[in-house]
Structures are given as C-alpha cells and as structure tokens.
Amino acid sequence: MVYYLWVFLFSFFLNDARILYNILGEFLSHIKYKIVFQELGILFLLVCITLNFCKGFFIIFNADSSDKFILALLLLLGNFLGARPGITGGSEFILLWGIWFGYDIVLVKIPLAIFLGIFIIFKNIKLSLFSSYITMCLILLFNNCYSIFFLSFLTLFTTNGINKELFIINFNKLKEKKFFINQREVNDL
C-alpha cells in the first residue's frame, strides 16, 4: 500500500508541467507548450522527455505482473493531477511509452518505427506520437493485453492531444510536396 502511494506521489510531484508552472507561474495557461520549450531550450525538452519516460519504464519494469495495471493507473493519474494548470502538453504520451517499454519491449518495435518514420517525414512530434499511439493500442488489443490497452485508449481520448486539424494540415503538406515534385518533373521535360 505504501508503494502505491509512493508511485502516485512520485508521478504527482515529479511532473514537468508542475516544474514549468513553478518557473512561469500563471502565464503557462496562456503560452503554447511548444513556445515554452523554445524559450527554455532543447536540453529542458530532453530532460522532460527522459523524466516522463523513466517514470513509466522503471516502475513498471520492476513490478510484478499483477501490479502493473494498478501502477500504470497510478502513474497516469498522478501525472494528470500533478499538472498544475491542467496543461500536460503530451507528457502522458511519453509516460505511456515508458509504461509500454516496461510492460513488454517486443511489442513496441512497430509503433517505434512508425513514430520515427512519421517524425522524419513531417517533423511533427504530435502527429508521430498520435499515429504510433493508435498502432500500439491495436497491438495491445491483438495481444490480449486488455488492461494496458484500456489505459492507453482512455488516455488517448481524455487528452487534448487529439486534433483533427493536425492530420488535415500534414495531409495537405504531403499533397503539396507531391504536387511540387510532379510539377518539377513536368518542367524538366
């Protein structure tokens, strides 16, 4: 019981949104998360990503198989409640990557490849995380990991990371690139 409380408090207090709130105060709710990272630098971004990933990975990796669902639930709940102004900024996605790696490393190969491929093509971390996230949910469902699938699916639809415009903008970018390449080939002829 004490271990469960420790995991919740660890995720609650060691939270990048809470750290940003202490730095920027009340202005955090009016500033986009991307601008915050541009102002504080890439090192701060890497520290936040590593912090969230390691929270999920090390706690789930060292847990018994019967405790993994409860610990993952407490980690996500602590992350949501620990974000002061309510802006998690996608940290729950990184936390879930750590939980997935801690749960079973073999299941994460395909979503990781999708994440890297989309990130290299579009240079958009939200789109790549979201696409790999949906793929991982399907893989968890097909491998009978229903408890972690439930948490992943629930987190997917409770975050502010779902944005229809995100897909439309990147789809239009891809169409423009294809049109530009085709136009160049026509001009070369």
Contacts in CASP RR format, 6 or more apart in sequence:
PFRMAT RR
TARGET T0000
AUTHOR 0000-0000-0000
METHOD contacts of the structure
MODEL  1
MVYYLWVFLFSFFLNDARILYNILGEFLSHIKYKIVFQELGILFLLVCIT
LNFCKGFFIIFNADSSDKFILALLLLLGNFLGARPGITGGSEFILLWGIW
FGYDIVLVKIPLAIFLGIFIIFKNIKLSLFSSYITMCLILLFNNCYSIFF
LSFLTLFTTNGINKELFIINFNKLKEKKFFINQREVNDL
4 70 0 8 1.000
4 71 0 8 1.000
4 74 0 8 1.000
7 59 0 8 1.000
7 71 0 8 1.000
7 74 0 8 1.000
7 75 0 8 1.000
8 74 0 8 1.000
8 75 0 8 1.000
8 77 0 8 1.000
8 78 0 8 1.000
10 55 0 8 1.000
10 59 0 8 1.000
11 55 0 8 1.000
11 74 0 8 1.000
11 75 0 8 1.000
11 76 0 8 1.000
11 77 0 8 1.000
11 78 0 8 1.000
11 79 0 8 1.000
11 82 0 8 1.000
11 95 0 8 1.000
12 78 0 8 1.000
12 79 0 8 1.000
12 81 0 8 1.000
12 82 0 8 1.000
13 82 0 8 1.000
14 51 0 8 1.000
14 55 0 8 1.000
15 78 0 8 1.000
15 79 0 8 1.000
15 82 0 8 1.000
15 83 0 8 1.000
15 91 0 8 1.000
16 48 0 8 1.000
16 51 0 8 1.000
16 52 0 8 1.000
16 91 0 8 1.000
17 28 0 8 1.000
17 82 0 8 1.000
17 83 0 8 1.000
17 84 0 8 1.000
17 85 0 8 1.000
17 86 0 8 1.000
17 87 0 8 1.000
17 88 0 8 1.000
17 89 0 8 1.000
17 91 0 8 1.000
18 82 0 8 1.000
18 83 0 8 1.000
18 84 0 8 1.000
19 48 0 8 1.000
20 28 0 8 1.000
20 36 0 8 1.000
21 28 0 8 1.000
21 83 0 8 1.000
21 84 0 8 1.000
21 85 0 8 1.000
23 40 0 8 1.000
24 31 0 8 1.000
24 36 0 8 1.000
26 85 0 8 1.000
28 36 0 8 1.000
28 84 0 8 1.000
28 85 0 8 1.000
28 87 0 8 1.000
29 85 0 8 1.000
29 86 0 8 1.000
29 87 0 8 1.000
33 87 0 8 1.000
33 89 0 8 1.000
33 90 0 8 1.000
37 44 0 8 1.000
37 45 0 8 1.000
37 48 0 8 1.000
48 91 0 8 1.000
48 94 0 8 1.000
49 94 0 8 1.000
52 79 0 8 1.000
52 91 0 8 1.000
52 94 0 8 1.000
52 95 0 8 1.000
52 98 0 8 1.000
53 94 0 8 1.000
53 95 0 8 1.000
53 97 0 8 1.000
53 98 0 8 1.000
53 101 0 8 1.000
54 98 0 8 1.000
55 75 0 8 1.000
55 79 0 8 1.000
55 95 0 8 1.000
55 98 0 8 1.000
56 72 0 8 1.000
56 75 0 8 1.000
56 95 0 8 1.000
56 98 0 8 1.000
56 99 0 8 1.000
56 101 0 8 1.000
56 102 0 8 1.000
57 98 0 8 1.000
57 99 0 8 1.000
57 101 0 8 1.000
57 102 0 8 1.000
59 71 0 8 1.000
59 75 0 8 1.000
60 68 0 8 1.000
60 71 0 8 1.000
60 72 0 8 1.000
60 75 0 8 1.000
60 98 0 8 1.000
60 99 0 8 1.000
60 102 0 8 1.000
60 103 0 8 1.000
61 101 0 8 1.000
61 102 0 8 1.000
63 71 0 8 1.000
68 103 0 8 1.000
68 147 0 8 1.000
68 148 0 8 1.000
69 147 0 8 1.000
69 148 0 8 1.000
69 151 0 8 1.000
72 99 0 8 1.000
72 103 0 8 1.000
72 147 0 8 1.000
72 148 0 8 1.000
72 151 0 8 1.000
73 151 0 8 1.000
75 95 0 8 1.000
75 99 0 8 1.000
76 92 0 8 1.000
76 95 0 8 1.000
76 96 0 8 1.000
76 151 0 8 1.000
76 155 0 8 1.000
79 88 0 8 1.000
79 91 0 8 1.000
79 92 0 8 1.000
79 95 0 8 1.000
80 88 0 8 1.000
80 92 0 8 1.000
80 158 0 8 1.000
83 91 0 8 1.000
87 160 0 8 1.000
88 159 0 8 1.000
88 160 0 8 1.000
89 160 0 8 1.000
89 161 0 8 1.000
90 126 0 8 1.000
90 129 0 8 1.000
90 159 0 8 1.000
90 161 0 8 1.000
92 155 0 8 1.000
92 159 0 8 1.000
93 129 0 8 1.000
93 130 0 8 1.000
93 133 0 8 1.000
93 155 0 8 1.000
93 159 0 8 1.000
93 161 0 8 1.000
94 129 0 8 1.000
96 133 0 8 1.000
96 151 0 8 1.000
96 152 0 8 1.000
96 155 0 8 1.000
97 108 0 8 1.000
99 148 0 8 1.000
99 151 0 8 1.000
100 107 0 8 1.000
100 108 0 8 1.000
100 111 0 8 1.000
100 136 0 8 1.000
100 140 0 8 1.000
100 148 0 8 1.000
100 152 0 8 1.000
101 108 0 8 1.000
103 145 0 8 1.000
103 148 0 8 1.000
104 145 0 8 1.000
107 136 0 8 1.000
107 139 0 8 1.000
107 140 0 8 1.000
107 143 0 8 1.000
107 145 0 8 1.000
108 136 0 8 1.000
110 135 0 8 1.000
110 139 0 8 1.000
111 132 0 8 1.000
111 133 0 8 1.000
111 135 0 8 1.000
111 136 0 8 1.000
111 139 0 8 1.000
112 132 0 8 1.000
114 128 0 8 1.000
114 131 0 8 1.000
114 132 0 8 1.000
114 135 0 8 1.000
115 128 0 8 1.000
115 129 0 8 1.000
115 131 0 8 1.000
115 132 0 8 1.000
116 128 0 8 1.000
117 128 0 8 1.000
118 124 0 8 1.000
118 127 0 8 1.000
118 128 0 8 1.000
118 131 0 8 1.000
118 132 0 8 1.000
119 125 0 8 1.000
119 128 0 8 1.000
121 174 0 8 1.000
122 128 0 8 1.000
122 170 0 8 1.000
122 173 0 8 1.000
122 174 0 8 1.000
124 166 0 8 1.000
124 170 0 8 1.000
126 161 0 8 1.000
126 163 0 8 1.000
126 166 0 8 1.000
127 166 0 8 1.000
127 167 0 8 1.000
127 170 0 8 1.000
130 161 0 8 1.000
130 162 0 8 1.000
130 166 0 8 1.000
133 152 0 8 1.000
133 156 0 8 1.000
134 156 0 8 1.000
136 152 0 8 1.000
137 149 0 8 1.000
137 152 0 8 1.000
137 153 0 8 1.000
137 156 0 8 1.000
140 146 0 8 1.000
140 148 0 8 1.000
140 149 0 8 1.000
140 152 0 8 1.000
141 149 0 8 1.000
156 162 0 8 1.000
END
